Amino acid sequence: MSEKKPSTEELAQRVDQLLVVLKEISEDLAEISKHLKATGAPAPAPVAVSPAAPTPTARMRSVADIRPIFPKELESMLTFEETGKYIVIKPRQYLGSENFAKIASLVRSAGGEYVSAGKESHFRVSRELK
């Protein structure tokens, strides 16, 4: 099977979405840096942490835990699905750069990320509580 190449317009839309996300990340980092400098506290030394194996009794997040972080107008644009390790969030429609940025910010606040995979692009949030 041959994979359909995205059109120039689709690529341009994806670049615009990424630029919005990168701008928000840059603004967030600048704000954090400003607050750290204002406190005058020395930066904490990095701590080596070994990943702990999840315990079988540990509670896993579900769609019901993630859905409430989205305002109703954004939630209605998305589908939510639980997979083994992740809660996968996919758009039902074209989001536009503003809605994409809002959703990306909310997903990041829940410890999630955006996965760029052409037509299969999606947001995902780990089901494991940290």
Backbone hydrogen bonds, N-H to C=O, Kabsch-Sander energy under -0.5 kcal/mol:
donor,donor_aa,acceptor,acceptor_aa,energy
11,L,7,S,-2.4
12,A,8,T,-2.5
13,Q,9,E,-2.3
14,R,10,E,-2.3
15,V,11,L,-2.5
16,D,12,A,-2.4
17,Q,13,Q,-2.4
18,L,14,R,-2.5
19,L,15,V,-2.5
20,V,16,D,-2.0
21,V,17,Q,-2.1
22,L,18,L,-2.9
23,K,19,L,-2.3
24,E,20,V,-2.2
25,I,21,V,-2.4
26,S,22,L,-2.5
27,E,23,K,-2.4
28,D,24,E,-2.7
29,L,25,I,-2.7
30,A,26,S,-2.3
31,E,27,E,-2.3
32,I,28,D,-2.4
33,S,29,L,-2.6
34,K,30,A,-2.3
35,H,31,E,-2.3
36,L,32,I,-2.5
37,K,33,S,-2.6
38,A,34,K,-2.1
39,T,35,H,-1.6
40,G,36,L,-1.1
41,A,36,L,-0.5
49,V,47,V,-0.5
58,A,55,T,-1.9
61,R,127,R,-4.2
65,D,62,S,-1.2
66,I,62,S,-1.3
67,R,63,V,-3.0
69,I,66,I,-1.8
70,F,67,R,-1.8
74,L,71,P,-1.0
75,E,71,P,-2.9
76,S,72,K,-2.1
77,M,74,L,-1.5
78,L,75,E,-1.7
79,T,90,K,-2.9
81,E,88,V,-2.1
83,T,81,E,-0.5
83,T,86,Y,-3.4
87,I,125,V,-2.8
88,V,81,E,-3.3
88,V,86,Y,-0.6
89,I,123,F,-3.0
90,K,79,T,-2.1
90,K,88,V,-0.5
92,R,77,M,-3.7
93,Q,77,M,-0.7
99,N,95,L,-0.6
100,F,96,G,-2.4
101,A,97,S,-2.3
102,K,98,E,-2.0
103,I,99,N,-2.7
104,A,100,F,-3.0
105,S,101,A,-2.2
106,L,102,K,-2.2
107,V,103,I,-2.8
108,R,104,A,-2.5
109,S,105,S,-2.1
110,A,106,L,-0.9
110,A,107,V,-0.7
111,G,108,R,-2.0
112,G,107,V,-2.9
113,E,124,R,-2.5
115,V,122,H,-3.9
116,S,114,Y,-0.6
117,A,115,V,-0.7
120,E,117,A,-2.1
121,S,118,G,-1.8
122,H,115,V,-2.2
123,F,89,I,-3.0
124,R,113,E,-2.7
125,V,87,I,-1.9
127,R,85,K,-2.9
128,E,85,K,-0.5
129,L,59,R,-0.7
